[in-house]
Amino acid sequence: MIKILLAVLLFLPGKVCADGINELSDHAIAATIKTLAKAFVQTVDLEKFKAKHIRSLSRMTEEKFQKRYIEIYGVLKDIPAELRIKYGVAERLDRTQAIRDIGHLDKTDLAQIIDGIPDQAVIKHVKIYIRKNVDQAKDQIFLQQIDSLWKKITQKA
């Protein structure tokens, strides 16, 4: 089967082939991320994990919660409507309701939510994460180069 797939990909025009490979790799990356997330959910002490995050939310100001929730909603808004309704995912959510909702979640619920996140949403956030870390690495390398240059200048003086 793999040989047939490779043969087909070799004979397709370059752009189509590249797009197909990109789609396959995007799907593979998203599937890997989702599998790792579900493995985490299955192995973590969920009650302890929820309690820790509920405590964190309880200490958080409503303003800080709203800023963080906007980021989380950016991912969760793409899950199917029936899951958004079932788990109370809404554009507007207050901290108290979020605490209540988290308290009711079990491992099956979390697996359904993870499975419901579209691959493209996962890929979008993976690319943002990679871009951010690459930019930070570039900044760090630039700072190291400046530091190295400064040391050379001061040693010659």
Beta strands, then each sheet from edge to edge (+ up, - down):
end
